[in-house]
Structures are given as C-alpha cells and as structure tokens.
Amino acid sequence: MPEAQAELLMTDEALIRLTRSGDAWAREELFRRHFGIAYRVAYRNLGQEQDAQDAVQEGFLKALRHLDDFDGRSGFRTWLLRIITNASLDSGRKRKRRPTMRIDEAESGGVEVATHDDPAHGLHREDLKTMLYAALDRLTPTLRATFVLFAEAEMSYKEIAQALDIPVGTVMSRIHQARQKLQSFLGNVEGIG
C-alpha cells in the first residue's frame, strides 16, 4: 500500500500515540486533519479572518501542550473543538468581537440584495452570507458558539454537550433559541427562509 494511503487510514488515536512519543509528522498530520473545521468554527464565532487564525493557533498550541490530558472519553475532534471554541470565546471577549455588519444596515440599503433573475446571482449569495454573518454576530457568544458547533462543525447534541461541558438539554435549548433569533433577524430577507 502506498505511504499516502497508509497515512489516510491512520486513526486519530494512532496519531495521538505517535505525537505523544515525539513524532513531529504525526503531530502535523493530526492538526492538519482538523484545521479546516477548527478554522471555520473560530471564524463563525469571531467574524474576522485574523482573529480566527489567532484563535486556531492559540487553540492548537494549547491542545498540543495538554495532549497528555486527552483521555479519549470523547473523540479528538470534539476535544479539539472545545479548546478552539474556548479560545474563540476568550479572544472575542478580549477584542469585543468586531461586527461584520448590522442587519438593519442591510435592510436600509447597506447591502443591495440581488433578485433571482439577476445575472449576478453570485453577488446575491455573497449578500446573503454577509447578512447571515451579521445575524450570527447579534447572537450572544454562548448561543453563537453552540449554534456554530451544530451548524458548521455538524456535531451531535451529545458531542456539543461534551465540548462545552453542559447538559444535552442546554444544548437543545441554545440551538432552539439561536434558530429563533436567526429567523427573526433574517425573516424579511429575500432568499432566506
């Protein structure tokens, strides 16, 4: 079997064992596998590329320093995303999360929403994305973090509960609240709903 295929078949647990024994390649591979989702979670929580990159870097460094504390009760991805989410929340509190755009600005002409007949459909999608990010920005940090783990990281309620160290019922309640608020914020926007 070619070496590249063997690398793809190696489990996170095997990579963790190798990383703990000092294997630099295993450490890089472990974090390379999870960088994309870690970045998306941080970005959705913070709304700014540089802030998200900083939170991911801080989270990865913390995960590496505390890798021996990972006990395997949850998956590595869940454990890592807990660290990334906490780093994002900490960063957001320190920097007072810079808003991308307020919804009322979009509704009052800050963003011109294209129609479906418009040949610039790609611009319409970008406008909708901007408004969605603005709506996420209006959620409280705890609702946003919970919703992002659900919607962006596609984690189960149980995984989110483990990642945030909260009961599953609280996860369900937060996701419900976040959905209601997002629907309220975006309810009158053409193309959403």
Sequence and secondary structure as in RCSB ss.txt:
>XXXX:A:sequence
MPEAQAELLMTDEALIRLTRSGDAWAREELFRRHFGIAYRVAYRNLGQEQDAQDAVQEGFLKALRHLDDFDGRSG
FRTWLLRIITNASLDSGRKRKRRPTMRIDEAESGGVEVATHDDPAHGLHREDLKTMLYAALDRLTPTLRATFVLF
AEAEMSYKEIAQALDIPVGTVMSRIHQARQKLQSFLGNVEGIG
>XXXX:A:secstr
  HHHHHHH  HHHHHHHHHTT HHHHHHHHHHHHHHHHHHHHHHH  HHHHHHHHHHHHHHHHHTGGG  SSS 
HHHHHHHHHHHHHHHHHHHHT   S  HHHIIIIIS    TT S HHHHHHHHHHHHHHHHHHS HHHHHHHHHH
HTS   HHHHHHHHT  HHHHHHHHHHHHHHHHHHHTTSTT  
